[in-house]
Amino acid sequence: MTTTQSLSSVASHIVGQYSQASKHIVGAYRSGAQRLVNGANTGYVSLLNSGMLPLVTDDVKATLFKVQTQLTGLVEGGIDTGSNRAVQAIDFVAGGFNGGIERVAAAAGRVEEALDTQALTKVGQVAILPVAQISLTIATRTAEGTKRLSARVAGVESTIAPVVAKAKRVVKKTVRRAKAARA
């Protein structure tokens, strides 16, 4: 049953890596949009201060600055709200997948316990686990790449450290509970 746990922990790690990759993409969007807003704001302020608009008085400039500040605040607030909601959605979906992984692992443990067999474990170890480990490697590289992309968009150099999600030990707990319930 340790292989079933290993398989479920690898699957949880894959979900964690893709979750991190998604969050890095959201971070890149947030940084890029903020840079775009700041650049537009700077250009607008430069235009007003340049004197190229001879009919614009100081009172009109003050009003235009005030309106620009309000618009910038609204746009930045929308960027932050949208980004925060995207991160919440990513966490929600990842949590659902991890819950499903835990339920499947627990069910596999119960089946093996009830049938007194290690067939699922052996199939998982021989056929599925190697593919899952390759998928984990791909997911880790994806997370690292999106982290570099996000840092580049933000204009920050980053050091890449693999992100590893903690997997719960569901199968062994479930088997223990099942044995205790029967006793």
Phi, psi and omega in degrees: 000346179293330178291320176302318176296318178298318179296317180291325178290323176296316179298319178295323177296321178299314178300317179298319181292317178291329175297315178296319178300317179297319180293326177294322178295319176298319177297321178295318176300314182299313181296315181296318180293321178296319178296320178296315179296316180296321178294317178295320179296316179296317178297321179295315179295320178297320179297316180294324182277348186287339182084009179283350178249087188294336182273358181270116180276172180297324178295318179294319177301315180300318178294317179295322176298317181296315179296318179298319179297318179294316179296318178299317178298319178295315181295315179296322176296320177295320178297313181296316181297313179298318179294317180296320178292324177296318179295320177298319179295320178298314179298320180296312181294316179298319177298321177296317178296316180296323176297319177296319178299316180297319180294318179295317179296319179294319178296319178298319178296320179293320179297314179298320180294315182293321181269356181051055182221161175243020185299314180297321179297315182293319177297316179298319182291319186276316190258318191265320184301316178300320178293319179296322179292324175294318177299322178296320178298316178296316180297320179295316178295323177297314179297319179295318179296317179290332177292318176296318178299313180299318179294322180293318178296322180285346180081028182236137172281139181233152170258135186265124172236128181300138179264126182238125178276145177281134177258144180272151179269077187278316188297311182297320178297317181296318179296317178299317180295320179296318177296318180294324181290325179285332184283000000 
